[in-house]
Amino acid sequence: MKTQKITKEQLEKIQTQQGKLRDILTDIGVIEVRKHEALHAQATVSQEIEENKKELEKEYGAINVDMTTGEYTEIVKEEE
């Protein structure tokens, strides 16, 4: 069986395309790692917020806090 080759230009085109694909896949991997880290950080902060809410509720009862001024109003539950 005789060995045959594609043209140099065709080979270079394939190599360039494969290089671009490899770079894109690497970028996707990095983005996925960053996404995982961001989701973990978000879950941690959400947990901290919930813990802080519980602490505030123990001290002040059920309240709504104005995030700008720190003033709060009590949450009045409607009786059924």
VOPAGU-2260 file (C-alpha; in pm, 1 decimal, decimal comma):
REM VOPAGU-2260
SITE   aa  ch    i         X         Y         Z
SITE  MET   A    0       0,0       0,0       0,0
SITE  LYS   A    1     134,5     334,6    -107,1
SITE  THR   A    2     146,8     616,7     149,8
SITE  GLN   A    3     -16,6     934,9      29,3
SITE  LYS   A    4     -31,2    1282,1     179,8
SITE  ILE   A    5    -267,4    1574,4     177,4
SITE  THR   A    6    -122,1    1908,1      74,2
SITE  LYS   A    7      86,4    2112,5     314,7
SITE  GLU   A    8    -182,3    2383,0     316,6
SITE  GLN   A    9    -455,2    2129,5     399,0
SITE  LEU   A   10    -246,0    1986,4     682,2
SITE  GLU   A   11    -176,7    2334,8     821,2
SITE  LYS   A   12    -548,5    2416,8     805,1
SITE  ILE   A   13    -637,6    2099,0     996,1
SITE  GLN   A   14    -365,0    2165,3    1253,1
SITE  THR   A   15    -484,2    2525,2    1302,0
SITE  GLN   A   16    -845,9    2412,8    1343,4
SITE  GLN   A   17    -746,9    2142,7    1592,0
SITE  GLY   A   18    -538,5    2395,2    1786,5
SITE  LYS   A   19    -833,4    2635,8    1802,6
SITE  LEU   A   20   -1061,8    2356,0    1918,6
SITE  ARG   A   21    -812,1    2250,6    2187,2
SITE  ASP   A   22    -787,6    2612,4    2310,3
SITE  ILE   A   23   -1166,7    2647,4    2320,7
SITE  LEU   A   24   -1205,9    2322,6    2512,8
SITE  THR   A   25    -939,2    2436,8    2759,3
SITE  ASP   A   26   -1124,5    2767,3    2805,2
SITE  ILE   A   27   -1449,4    2578,5    2866,4
SITE  GLY   A   28   -1275,9    2368,6    3130,5
SITE  VAL   A   29   -1144,0    2678,6    3306,2
SITE  ILE   A   30   -1488,9    2840,0    3292,4
SITE  GLU   A   31   -1649,4    2527,1    3438,6
SITE  VAL   A   32   -1399,9    2526,8    3726,2
SITE  ARG   A   33   -1471,6    2895,4    3792,0
SITE  LYS   A   34   -1844,9    2824,4    3773,2
SITE  HIS   A   35   -1809,1    2544,9    4029,2
SITE  GLU   A   36   -1610,7    2773,7    4259,2
SITE  ALA   A   37   -1868,1    3053,0    4220,5
SITE  LEU   A   38   -2157,8    2816,9    4296,0
SITE  HIS   A   39   -1976,7    2690,9    4605,3
SITE  ALA   A   40   -1910,9    3049,1    4720,3
SITE  GLN   A   41   -2275,8    3139,8    4658,8
SITE  ALA   A   42   -2394,0    2842,9    4864,9
SITE  THR   A   43   -2159,5    2940,5    5148,0
SITE  VAL   A   44   -2279,9    3301,5    5152,6
SITE  SER   A   45   -2643,8    3190,9    5135,6
SITE  GLN   A   46   -2585,4    2966,4    5437,8
SITE  GLU   A   47   -2420,6    3254,9    5625,4
SITE  ILE   A   48   -2717,6    3479,4    5543,0
SITE  GLU   A   49   -2962,9    3223,3    5677,2
SITE  GLU   A   50   -2760,7    3185,6    5997,4
SITE  ASN   A   51   -2752,1    3563,6    6040,3
SITE  LYS   A   52   -3129,2    3584,3    5983,6
SITE  LYS   A   53   -3181,2    3330,5    6261,8
SITE  GLU   A   54   -2958,7    3529,0    6498,0
SITE  LEU   A   55   -3146,7    3851,4    6420,6
SITE  GLU   A   56   -3481,3    3678,1    6464,1
SITE  LYS   A   57   -3374,8    3547,1    6807,4
SITE  GLU   A   58   -3282,5    3899,6    6913,7
SITE  TYR   A   59   -3555,3    4106,6    6744,2
SITE  GLY   A   60   -3826,4    3860,0    6643,0
SITE  ALA   A   61   -3964,0    3845,7    6289,6
SITE  ILE   A   62   -3855,3    4168,2    6116,7
SITE  ASN   A   63   -3792,3    4328,7    5779,4
SITE  VAL   A   64   -3467,4    4525,1    5767,2
SITE  ASP   A   65   -3408,9    4830,2    5547,1
SITE  MET   A   66   -3075,4    4744,0    5385,0
SITE  THR   A   67   -2984,0    5112,1    5346,8
SITE  THR   A   68   -3058,3    5249,0    5692,9
SITE  GLY   A   69   -3062,9    4942,8    5917,1
SITE  GLU   A   70   -3408,8    5035,5    6040,5
SITE  TYR   A   71   -3649,6    4749,8    6082,7
SITE  THR   A   72   -4018,4    4687,9    6106,0
SITE  GLU   A   73   -4185,8    4396,7    6273,3
SITE  ILE   A   74   -4355,2    4139,3    6054,8
SITE  VAL   A   75   -4715,8    4113,4    6159,7
SITE  LYS   A   76   -4868,9    3777,5    6082,4
SITE  GLU   A   77   -5227,4    3787,1    5970,4
SITE  GLU   A   78   -5457,3    3568,3    6175,3
SITE  GLU   A   79   -5663,3    3323,0    5976,3
